[in-house]
Amino acid sequence: MTRTLFPLPAPALVPVNGEEASFPVNRIFCVGRNYADHAKEMGSEVDREAPFYFTKAPAHVVLSGATVPFPLGTADCHHEMEFVVALGAPAFRVSVEEAMAAVYGYAAGLDMTRRDLQAVAKDKRRPWDTGKDFENAAVIGPITRAAAFGTPGPQAITLRLNGSVRQASHLSDMVWSVPEIIAHLSTLYHLMPGDLIYTGTPAGVGAVQPGDRLVGEVAGLSPVELTYGPAE
């Protein structure tokens, strides 16, 4: 056995409703501007030729129900409520018709964003990494098997901040559907079991502060909850 110089954290494991075994996270892909109303509120337009993506590190996963420190280096951290697709089979250059065979299940998630750092990166035409990929930035609730959830489309997606609704839409409002996203992403990567796809956020994103509690829901899924403590 190969020895290592120091131990690494265990891989992120997401609970699955009705299962004893957990879902191990391999990679995290995120779809940008997948709701036209959100793109508009951010001063952008949807690229209808093809979806675009950014990534988050699996080490930055935090499970629903956690209380985490307010993020470092930001004065403008935003919530983005998302529908998450969990893959349970390989997918490479699959068609739209074949894509759903790779889906294991779905979850409610939060794509937390250091908006001020993202804005600076955009202005300077730099990568978004520090704005999107940071500690505790990929929040996820328990996974529900695809068969138990049904076909994504009419389900409502909402986010409450301290009990007040801030985001409300339906999965049918996504510009790119789940099978379209998987099919396109599979032309860029060899998708694997354990991969997560955060499918974009509707309008209504906004800032959070220490002490805030977020509760996000997709009809038919377990909610995702997060509380912010003081900054460290």
Disulfide bonds with the S-S distance in Angstrom:
none
